[in-house]
């Protein structure tokens, strides 16, 4: 694949694709969402902030980086719904009433208080489904253990005002991204499975989530890998097979279904996944964007779409979030290089 450069590094992309810099100096850039009036927002968990990055002249580069809200605790997942911006902090979900053109937040309203805190995974992916309900991912407190809090290792669902909370699906160690497939409304979730079994087992997964589903953790992974410490011979009975399996410890994060029309037609309906990359594997893997190509609704091929953030086993950047821009290009946040990239098709 031809390489194109950004921040002084080459990124390998399919023929005809190019990459540019949407914004730099965006510390710990992570999840992204577009406001109703087309302004890009990004969470900055390391800074305790959410920033707005408008591109008023539509040239594919942010005009400015404005801090919309601050004083937050590990804000990660963000989502717009009706007239509000929702932000998932470590211990709660808050929302701000959004006024188009006003890039300074008003008072935060707590809609989901009392999320589990302490050890383990402290950030939360969020999103609104076709049912207009709020979905909140809550990670495990450990690598592999039996949780005292039943909300751990789940996806919970709430009404938009935070009422009616329920466990929607469980057995998911670390969900970093949520997406709903168009037309079918199928919920897809990126899931990072446990470490310290081996460098290559168990695989990380993309799960097709159903209400009431149990996806195995901490007894079974990827539908057929029994945990060596907590599992039993029948632990995988009834555990769904993943929608897609990925190499172990790639840490899949942001996920989108491409519907933009700016890429060639064969990309329509394909799934893009950002891989944050391994942290304790002997030889690091990940640090790239993967494309999951579908045929007749089934996974046909998983391949690298953009790579080059890992060079000679050293990672200079780390893709985290993905979002489709209004013009059909793909924006990628990088919390290590503190940047947001724009990938587009140049023909």
C-alpha positions as CSV (number, residue, x, y, z in Angstrom):
1,X,0.0,0.0,0.0
2,X,1.3,3.5,-0.8
3,X,2.4,5.6,2.2
4,X,1.5,9.2,2.8
5,X,3.0,11.3,5.6
6,X,1.6,13.0,8.7
7,X,3.5,14.5,11.6
8,X,6.7,13.4,9.9
9,X,5.7,9.7,9.7
10,X,4.5,7.5,6.9
11,X,1.0,6.0,7.1
12,X,0.2,3.1,4.8
13,X,-3.2,3.4,3.1
14,X,-5.0,1.7,0.2
15,X,-4.4,3.1,-3.3
16,X,-6.0,6.5,-3.7
17,X,-6.4,7.4,-0.1
18,X,-4.6,10.3,1.7
19,X,-4.2,11.5,5.2
20,X,-4.0,15.0,6.6
21,X,-3.9,16.7,10.0
22,X,-7.3,18.0,11.2
23,X,-5.8,19.3,14.4
24,X,-2.7,19.0,16.6
25,X,-1.9,19.7,20.2
26,X,-5.1,18.1,21.3
27,X,-4.0,16.5,24.5
28,X,-5.3,12.9,25.1
29,X,-7.7,13.2,22.2
30,X,-10.2,10.3,22.4
31,X,-13.9,10.0,21.6
32,X,-15.6,12.3,19.1
33,X,-19.1,13.5,18.3
34,X,-20.6,16.0,15.9
35,X,-23.0,18.7,17.3
36,X,-26.4,19.2,15.5
37,X,-24.8,22.3,13.8
38,X,-21.8,20.3,12.6
39,X,-19.1,21.2,15.1
40,X,-16.7,18.4,16.0
41,X,-16.4,17.7,19.8
42,X,-13.6,15.5,21.3
43,X,-13.2,14.2,24.8
44,X,-9.8,14.8,26.6
45,X,-9.8,12.4,29.5
46,X,-6.2,13.2,30.5
47,X,-7.1,16.8,30.8
48,X,-10.6,16.4,32.3
49,X,-12.1,18.4,29.5
50,X,-14.2,18.3,26.3
51,X,-13.1,20.5,23.4
52,X,-14.9,21.9,20.4
53,X,-13.0,22.0,17.0
54,X,-15.0,23.8,14.4
55,X,-14.1,23.8,10.7
56,X,-16.2,26.8,9.6
57,X,-14.5,27.1,6.2
58,X,-14.8,23.4,5.5
59,X,-11.2,22.9,4.4
60,X,-10.6,19.7,6.4
61,X,-8.7,21.4,9.2
62,X,-9.9,22.8,12.6
63,X,-10.1,26.5,12.8
64,X,-9.5,26.5,16.6
65,X,-9.5,24.3,19.7
66,X,-11.9,25.7,22.3
67,X,-12.4,24.1,25.7
68,X,-16.2,23.6,26.0
69,X,-16.3,22.0,29.4
70,X,-13.7,21.3,32.1
71,X,-13.2,20.1,35.7
72,X,-14.4,16.6,34.7
73,X,-13.1,13.3,35.9
74,X,-11.7,11.1,33.1
75,X,-14.3,12.1,30.6
76,X,-14.3,9.6,27.7
77,X,-17.5,8.8,25.9
78,X,-19.5,11.7,24.4
79,X,-22.7,11.8,22.5
80,X,-25.3,14.3,21.3
81,X,-29.0,13.6,21.7
82,X,-31.8,16.0,21.1
83,X,-30.6,19.3,22.6
84,X,-27.9,17.9,24.9
85,X,-24.3,16.8,24.9
86,X,-23.8,13.8,27.1
87,X,-20.4,13.1,28.7
88,X,-19.4,9.9,30.6
89,X,-17.1,10.6,33.5
90,X,-15.4,7.9,35.6
91,X,-18.2,8.0,38.2
92,X,-21.3,9.4,36.4
93,X,-22.8,10.6,33.1
94,X,-23.7,14.3,32.8
95,X,-25.3,16.3,30.1
96,X,-25.1,19.9,29.0
97,X,-27.9,21.7,27.1
98,X,-26.3,22.6,23.8
99,X,-27.0,25.9,22.1
100,X,-25.7,26.1,18.5
101,X,-23.0,28.6,18.1
102,X,-22.2,28.7,21.9
103,X,-18.9,26.8,22.5
104,X,-19.0,27.4,26.3
105,X,-20.9,24.9,28.4
106,X,-23.5,25.8,30.9
107,X,-24.2,24.0,34.1
108,X,-23.9,20.2,34.0
109,X,-26.9,18.0,34.9
110,X,-26.1,14.6,36.3
111,X,-28.2,12.0,34.6
112,X,-26.6,8.7,35.6
113,X,-24.9,9.0,39.1
114,X,-22.9,6.4,41.0
115,X,-21.2,4.4,38.3
116,X,-18.7,1.8,39.8
117,X,-15.4,3.4,40.7
118,X,-12.0,2.0,42.0
119,X,-9.7,-0.4,40.3
120,X,-10.0,-1.6,36.8
121,X,-11.4,0.2,33.8
122,X,-12.6,3.7,34.6
123,X,-13.7,5.2,31.3
124,X,-17.0,4.5,29.6
125,X,-18.1,4.3,26.0
126,X,-21.6,5.7,25.5
127,X,-24.1,6.1,22.6
128,X,-27.7,6.4,21.8
129,X,-29.4,3.6,20.0
130,X,-32.3,3.6,17.5
131,X,-34.6,3.3,20.5
132,X,-33.4,6.8,21.7
133,X,-32.0,5.2,24.8
134,X,-28.6,5.8,26.4
135,X,-26.1,2.9,26.4
136,X,-23.2,3.0,28.8
137,X,-20.3,0.5,28.8
138,X,-19.0,-0.4,32.3
139,X,-15.7,-2.2,32.3
140,X,-14.4,-4.9,34.7
141,X,-12.5,-4.2,37.9
142,X,-9.8,-6.8,37.1
143,X,-8.2,-9.0,34.4
144,X,-10.3,-12.0,35.4
145,X,-12.3,-12.3,38.6
146,X,-15.9,-12.7,39.8
147,X,-17.3,-9.3,40.4
148,X,-19.2,-8.2,43.5
149,X,-20.9,-5.4,41.6
150,X,-23.2,-6.9,38.9
151,X,-22.9,-3.7,36.8
152,X,-19.3,-4.5,36.1
153,X,-18.4,-5.9,32.7
154,X,-21.7,-4.9,31.2
155,X,-23.5,-2.6,28.8
156,X,-26.3,-0.8,30.7
157,X,-29.2,1.0,29.1
158,X,-31.1,4.1,30.4
159,X,-33.7,6.4,29.3
160,X,-32.3,9.7,28.0
161,X,-33.0,11.4,31.4
162,X,-31.0,8.6,33.2
163,X,-34.1,6.8,34.6
164,X,-34.9,3.1,34.0
165,X,-31.4,1.8,34.2
166,X,-31.0,-1.9,33.4
167,X,-28.2,-4.3,32.4
168,X,-28.6,-4.8,28.7
169,X,-25.7,-7.3,28.2
170,X,-23.0,-8.8,30.4
171,X,-19.8,-10.8,30.2
172,X,-17.9,-8.0,28.4
173,X,-14.6,-7.2,30.0
174,X,-13.7,-3.9,28.4
175,X,-16.0,-2.3,25.8
176,X,-14.3,0.7,24.3
177,X,-16.6,1.5,21.4
178,X,-20.3,1.2,20.4
179,X,-21.9,1.4,17.0
180,X,-25.3,0.6,15.5
181,X,-25.4,-1.0,12.1
182,X,-27.7,1.0,9.7
183,X,-31.0,-0.6,8.5
184,X,-30.8,-3.5,11.0
185,X,-30.1,-1.5,14.1
186,X,-27.7,-4.2,15.3
187,X,-25.5,-3.0,18.2
188,X,-21.8,-3.7,17.7
189,X,-19.2,-3.4,20.5
190,X,-15.4,-3.6,20.6
191,X,-14.3,-5.8,23.4
192,X,-10.8,-6.2,24.9
193,X,-10.4,-9.6,26.4
194,X,-8.2,-10.7,29.3
195,X,-4.4,-10.6,29.3
196,X,-1.8,-13.1,30.7
197,X,-3.0,-16.2,29.1
198,X,-0.6,-15.9,26.2
199,X,0.5,-13.4,23.6
200,X,-2.0,-14.8,21.1
201,X,-4.9,-16.0,23.2
202,X,-7.7,-15.1,23.7
203,X,-8.6,-12.9,20.7
204,X,-10.0,-9.4,21.1
205,X,-13.5,-9.3,19.6
206,X,-16.2,-7.3,17.9
207,X,-19.4,-8.5,19.5
208,X,-22.9,-8.4,18.0
209,X,-24.9,-7.4,21.2
210,X,-28.3,-8.7,21.9
211,X,-30.4,-7.8,24.9
212,X,-29.9,-10.3,27.7
213,X,-26.8,-11.7,26.1
214,X,-23.9,-13.1,28.1
215,X,-20.6,-12.9,26.3
216,X,-18.6,-15.1,28.6
217,X,-16.2,-13.0,30.8
218,X,-14.6,-14.1,33.1
219,X,-15.2,-17.8,32.3
220,X,-15.2,-17.9,28.5
221,X,-13.8,-15.7,25.6
222,X,-14.7,-15.4,22.0
223,X,-17.2,-18.2,22.3
224,X,-14.8,-21.1,22.7
225,X,-11.8,-20.1,24.8
226,X,-12.2,-21.3,28.4
227,X,-10.5,-19.3,31.2
228,X,-7.7,-21.4,32.7
229,X,-8.3,-20.1,36.2
230,X,-12.1,-19.6,36.5
231,X,-13.5,-21.6,33.7
232,X,-15.0,-25.1,33.6
233,X,-15.5,-27.5,30.7
234,X,-19.0,-26.2,30.0
235,X,-18.2,-22.5,30.5
236,X,-18.6,-21.7,26.8
237,X,-22.0,-23.4,26.4
238,X,-24.4,-20.8,25.1
239,X,-21.8,-18.1,24.7
240,X,-22.3,-16.4,21.3
241,X,-19.5,-16.5,18.8
242,X,-18.1,-13.1,18.1
243,X,-19.1,-11.0,15.1
244,X,-15.4,-10.8,14.3
245,X,-12.2,-12.0,16.0
246,X,-9.1,-9.8,16.1
247,X,-5.5,-10.6,17.2
248,X,-5.1,-10.8,20.9
249,X,-4.2,-7.6,22.8
250,X,-4.8,-5.3,19.8
251,X,-7.2,-3.3,22.1
252,X,-10.0,-2.4,19.7
253,X,-11.5,1.0,20.6
254,X,-13.5,3.3,18.3
255,X,-15.8,1.7,15.8
256,X,-18.0,3.1,13.0
257,X,-20.0,1.8,10.0
258,X,-19.1,3.7,6.9
259,X,-22.0,5.3,5.1
260,X,-20.3,8.5,3.8
261,X,-20.1,8.0,0.1
262,X,-16.8,9.8,-0.2
263,X,-14.8,6.5,-0.3
264,X,-15.2,4.1,-3.3
265,X,-18.5,2.2,-3.4
266,X,-17.0,-1.1,-2.1
267,X,-16.4,0.6,1.3
268,X,-20.1,1.3,1.8
269,X,-21.4,-0.5,4.9
270,X,-17.9,-1.7,5.9
271,X,-16.8,-1.4,9.5
272,X,-13.7,0.5,10.6
273,X,-12.1,-0.2,14.0
274,X,-9.3,1.8,15.7
275,X,-6.7,-0.4,17.5
276,X,-5.0,1.2,20.5
277,X,-2.4,-1.5,20.5
278,X,-0.8,-3.9,23.0
279,X,1.0,-2.9,26.1
280,X,2.4,-6.0,27.6
281,X,2.8,-8.4,24.7
282,X,6.4,-9.5,23.8
283,X,6.1,-8.1,20.3
284,X,3.6,-5.3,20.1
285,X,0.7,-5.4,17.7
286,X,-2.1,-3.0,16.8
287,X,-1.7,0.7,16.6
288,X,-3.6,0.9,13.3
289,X,-7.1,1.1,11.8
290,X,-8.7,-2.1,10.6
291,X,-11.4,-2.6,7.9
292,X,-14.0,-5.3,8.3
293,X,-15.5,-6.0,4.9
294,X,-18.9,-7.5,4.8
295,X,-20.6,-9.6,2.2
296,X,-24.4,-10.4,2.6
297,X,-24.2,-9.1,6.2
298,X,-21.4,-11.5,7.2
299,X,-17.8,-10.8,7.8
300,X,-15.9,-11.5,4.6
301,X,-12.4,-10.1,5.4
302,X,-10.6,-8.3,8.1
303,X,-7.6,-6.3,6.9
304,X,-5.4,-3.3,7.7
305,X,-6.8,0.0,6.4
306,X,-4.3,2.4,7.9
307,X,-1.0,1.5,9.6
308,X,2.3,3.1,10.4
309,X,1.9,4.3,14.0
310,X,4.0,1.3,15.1
311,X,7.6,1.5,13.7
312,X,10.3,-1.0,14.7
313,X,8.2,-2.1,17.6
314,X,7.9,1.4,18.9
315,X,4.6,3.3,18.8
316,X,4.7,7.0,18.1
317,X,0.9,7.3,18.0
318,X,-2.2,5.5,19.1
319,X,-5.5,5.6,17.2
320,X,-8.4,5.7,19.6
321,X,-11.6,7.3,18.2
322,X,-13.2,7.2,14.8
323,X,-16.0,9.3,13.3
324,X,-17.3,9.9,9.9
325,X,-17.1,13.6,8.9
326,X,-20.0,15.4,7.2
327,X,-18.1,15.2,3.9
328,X,-17.7,11.5,4.1
329,X,-14.0,11.5,5.2
330,X,-12.8,9.6,8.3
331,X,-11.5,11.4,11.3
332,X,-9.1,9.6,13.7
333,X,-8.2,10.7,17.2
334,X,-4.7,9.9,18.6
335,X,-4.2,10.2,22.4
336,X,-0.5,9.6,22.2
337,X,0.5,12.0,19.4
338,X,-2.3,14.4,20.6
339,X,-3.7,14.9,17.2
340,X,-6.8,14.3,15.0
341,X,-6.2,13.0,11.5
342,X,-8.4,13.2,8.4
343,X,-8.4,10.3,6.0
344,X,-10.0,10.9,2.6
345,X,-10.1,9.4,-0.9
346,X,-8.2,11.4,-3.5
347,X,-8.9,9.2,-6.5
